[in-house]
Amino acid sequence: MPDRRSTDRVTDPVALDLVERARQGDGRAFGELVDRHRQAVYRAALAALRSPEDAEEVAQEAFVTAYRRLDGFRGDASFKTWLLAITWRKALDRRASLGRWLRRRPLPQRGDDTPSEPLDRLPAPSPSQEHALLSAELVRHMRRLIGTLPARLRDALLLAGTGEYTYDEMAAMLGAPAGTVKWRVSEARRVLKRKLAALGYTRE
């Protein structure tokens, strides 16, 4: 399977045309840019903040900031990458102001409409009740252990877990080379696997 996270589409003619029209005051053009990237922006903010309400506010702030800074977009990276970098900085500012962000909200309960985090999409090993309980326990351990990771590893893992971004996009958000981001994701997974093994969870 090809790695969809390895390249950054710098030259998207549709996006470039929309940006140019938006610079000239075409609100509909910018609205289309918002529609194209709304989900990616929201998920980036959610990965950083783990709060749907805060993520939604940050996403709105990011779009407003991007609109005001359109003249500063030079096309060195794709518009999406440029926008995600703005979003991530906004999310980190919000996260710093909240403090103790990992413990500030209870975990979503079963049946909650809160958008799922990457960890919520772990495949169920079996439909049996026993296995379902074991899976729920594993998710709880995973969430707790991810919270113990250094921020540089945790952020890279959560972004990668969304399946939404290329490594170049994650690199722009995290302010690190793509190769470094790949290493952080791999290292985070290695650390988690070791800690889970210590708790008795192993995968053949």
TACORVEN-V534016 format. One record per residue. SS is DSSP state (H for helix, E for strand, - for the rest). PHI is phi as a letter, one per 20 degrees, with the letter a starting at -180 (999 if undefined). Layout:
BEGIN
SS & PHI
SS & PHI
END
This chain:
BEGIN
- & 999
- & f
- & e
- & f
- & d
- & d
- & c
- & c
- & f
- & f
- & d
- & d
H & f
H & f
H & f
H & f
H & f
H & f
H & f
H & f
H & f
H & f
H & g
- & e
- & n
- & e
H & f
H & f
H & f
H & f
H & g
H & f
H & f
H & f
H & f
H & f
H & c
H & g
H & f
H & f
H & f
H & f
H & f
H & f
H & f
H & f
H & f
H & f
H & d
- & l
- & c
H & g
H & f
H & f
H & f
H & f
H & f
H & f
H & f
H & f
H & f
H & f
H & f
H & f
H & f
H & f
H & f
H & f
- & d
H & g
H & f
H & e
- & e
- & d
- & n
- & f
- & c
- & f
H & g
H & f
H & f
H & g
H & f
H & f
H & f
H & f
H & g
H & f
H & f
H & f
H & f
H & f
H & f
H & f
H & f
H & f
H & f
H & f
- & m
- & l
H & f
H & f
H & d
- & f
- & c
- & f
- & f
- & g
- & e
- & g
- & n
- & f
- & e
- & g
- & g
- & f
- & e
H & g
H & f
H & f
H & e
- & f
- & f
- & f
- & f
- & a
- & f
- & f
H & f
H & f
H & f
H & f
H & f
H & f
H & f
H & f
H & f
H & f
H & f
H & f
H & f
H & f
H & f
H & f
H & f
H & f
H & f
H & e
- & f
- & g
H & g
H & f
H & e
H & f
H & f
H & f
H & f
H & f
H & f
H & f
H & f
H & f
- & m
- & e
- & c
- & f
H & f
H & f
H & f
H & f
H & f
H & f
H & f
H & e
- & m
- & b
- & g
H & g
H & f
H & f
H & f
H & g
H & f
H & f
H & f
H & f
H & f
H & f
H & f
H & f
H & f
H & f
H & f
H & f
H & f
H & f
H & f
H & f
- & e
- & n
- & e
- & c
- & c
- & e
END
